[in-house]
Amino acid sequence: MVVALPAGADSAPCQALTALWPSLVSSQPARAVSVQSPAARAWGNPAVIAICGYDAPAPSTLECLSVDGVDWLVQRRSDGVQFTTYGRSPAMDVLVPAAYAPEPLLLPAFGAAARSLPETGRHCQ
């Protein structure tokens, strides 16, 4: 699985995710990614991909979900959904293929990792 890391992937919060990533996502085991970094992981086939290290999103008109104490911006893609932590810096993306619909049901697996990222004070409205 080819993964590109954002500039913030080397930040301390992203580097601390090793022990917080889920072992399974939707009953799917972890799989190899193209980079050796605690900031990126993938599970299953098609792959659910999580990457930490993005700039915190600015206020947005995108749909925003609150799941287990974490706010997520929702961006529908042609092949699934991209969820981005909102109110966390650095931000984390979770890319969920449509094969796992309804996609938001996978977000609780990422709660521990997302909650570990420092809060900015922004929340879903």
N, C-alpha and C positions, 0 to 999 in steps of 0.2 A: 504494500500500500504506500503510494507516494504521498508524502506530507511535507509541506513547506512551513517552516516556523516563522512567526512574526518576530519583530525586533524585541519585544518584551518577554520572549520565552526564557531568556536567561535570568529574569528577575527572581529574587528570593522566593516570593509566593508560588511561582510556577515551578521552580526547582524543588519545592517541598511537596509536590503532589504525588510523588512515587507511592507512598503508603496509603493515599486517599482515593486512588482510582478504583472503581469497582472491579472485582475479579470476573464477573459476568454481567452482561447487559442483555436483557430480554432472552435469558438462557444461553446467550452466545459467548464463547470464550474470547479472551484477548487474542489479537493477531499481531504479527510484526508490522512495523511501519518503517519508512525509509530513513528516519533520523533516530539517533540514539539520544533521547532527551526525556527527562521526566515530564516535560510540558506537552507531550503528545501521546495519545494512545488510540487504538482502534479495536473493535470487537465485531466478530461475525462476518458473513458474506451474504449480501452486500454489507460493506463495512459501515458501522456507526463510528464516527471519528470525533474525538475531543481534542482541542488544541487551546492551550493557555498562552497569554502574552499579548493580546490585542489592547489597543487604547480603549479606555472606558468610553462607552457610547454617550453621546450628548443626548439631551432630551429629544424624544422622538414621538412621532405619531403612529409608529408601528404598534401592532397588537402586543400587549405585555401581559404575561402570566406570572402569578406568584405560586410557587410550588415548594412546599417544605421550607419556607423561610428564605427562598431565593427568588428574585425577580428575573424573568427571561424575556427578551425581545424575540418576537416570532417573525421570521421571514420565509414565506412559502417559496420554494424553488421547484423547477420542473420535475425534479427527481426526488423530492422530499421536503424537509423543513430544516432551516438553520435556526438554532436557538443561540442567543448571545446573552450572557449574564448582564444584567442592568444594575447599576449601582455598586459595581465591583471594579477594582482597579489593581492589577490588570484584569481585563475581561477574558472570558473563556467562551469559545464556540463549541457547540455540539451539533454535528451534522447527522441527521437521521433520515435514511432512505425511506421512500414511501412504502417499501415492503414491510416496514414495522408499524404501519398505521394502526391505531391513532398514535402519532409520533409523540405527543406530550406525555404519554404514559411511561416513556423511558426516562424522563427527567429526574425522578427520585433517585435513580442509580447514581446520579452525578451530584447529589446534594452535599455530601461531605466535602468533596473537592471544591465545589462552588462556594460553600459557606466559609471555607478557609481563606478565600481571597478577601483582602481588605475592602471594607465598605466605604463608599463615597458619600453616602447620605441621600442618594437618589433612590426613589421607589416607584413602582407602577402607580399610576393615578387611578 
